[in-house]
Amino acid sequence: MLLEAPAGFGKTLLLSQWREELRSRGTIVAWLSVNQTDQPDLLLPYLAFSFYQAGLDTEQTGLLSPTFSQGNSAYLIGNLLSLIEQSEKKCVVVFDDFENIN
């Protein structure tokens, strides 16, 4: 789903209400706010951390490791996707300010 509207139209408020509704149903909802200053190579660890905060144990993916290296990102994103797929709960990710992704 894509929610697009001009600034000030309540997109973040609507998404946060949707997140609470999903969470009340037991869904794991990762929330990732993207800033223009975010480094593209940190998107994967940020995503893993968002899922971690939402209740999915993403430590085993290797993306939260202080020694994370972009060189093995395809393998690590595979680990994350596999973990999400194996989760007993539905998982959703919300990218707030997605247009800021480089």
C-alpha positions in Angstrom: 0.0 0.0 0.0 1.3 3.5 -0.8 -0.1 6.6 1.0 0.8 9.8 -0.8 -0.4 13.3 0.0 1.1 16.8 0.5 2.9 17.7 3.7 0.5 18.4 6.6 -2.4 16.1 5.4 -2.0 13.7 8.3 -0.2 10.8 6.6 2.0 9.9 9.6 -1.0 10.2 12.0 -3.1 7.9 9.8 -0.2 5.4 9.5 0.4 5.4 13.2 -3.3 4.7 13.8 -3.2 1.9 11.3 -0.1 0.5 13.1 -1.9 0.5 16.4 -4.9 -1.3 14.9 -2.6 -4.0 13.4 -0.6 -4.4 16.6 -3.9 -4.9 18.5 -4.5 -7.8 16.2 -1.1 -9.4 17.0 0.7 -8.2 13.9 4.4 -7.3 14.1 4.7 -3.8 12.7 8.2 -2.4 12.0 8.3 1.4 11.6 11.1 3.0 9.7 11.3 6.8 9.4 13.7 7.7 6.5 15.7 10.9 6.6 17.5 12.5 3.6 20.7 12.2 5.6 20.4 8.4 6.1 23.2 6.4 4.5 21.8 3.9 2.0 24.1 1.2 3.3 22.4 1.4 6.7 18.9 0.8 5.4 19.2 -3.0 6.0 20.4 -2.7 9.6 17.8 0.0 10.3 15.1 -2.3 8.9 16.3 -5.2 11.1 16.4 -2.9 14.1 12.8 -1.7 13.4 11.6 -5.3 13.3 13.6 -6.0 16.5 11.8 -3.1 18.3 8.5 -4.4 17.0 9.1 -7.8 18.6 10.8 -10.0 16.0 14.1 -11.4 17.1 16.3 -10.2 14.3 19.6 -10.5 16.1 20.2 -13.9 14.4 20.2 -12.3 11.0 23.6 -10.6 11.5 22.2 -7.2 10.5 22.4 -5.9 14.1 26.0 -6.9 14.5 28.5 -4.1 15.1 30.6 -5.9 12.4 27.9 -5.6 9.8 29.4 -5.2 6.3 27.6 -4.2 3.2 29.5 -6.9 1.3 27.3 -9.7 2.4 24.0 -7.8 2.4 22.3 -10.1 -0.1 22.9 -13.0 2.3 21.8 -11.0 5.3 18.6 -9.7 3.7 17.8 -13.3 2.8 18.2 -14.1 6.5 15.8 -11.3 7.4 13.2 -12.4 4.8 13.5 -16.0 5.9 12.9 -14.9 9.6 9.9 -12.9 8.6 8.5 -15.8 6.5 9.0 -18.2 9.4 7.3 -15.9 12.0 4.1 -17.2 13.4 2.8 -13.6 13.2 1.9 -11.5 10.3 4.6 -8.8 9.7 4.3 -5.4 8.2 6.8 -2.6 7.6 5.9 1.0 7.4 8.4 3.4 5.7 7.6 6.9 6.8 8.9 9.5 4.4 9.9 6.8 1.8 10.7 9.5 -0.8 13.9 10.2 1.2 15.4 6.9 0.3 18.5 7.4 -1.9 
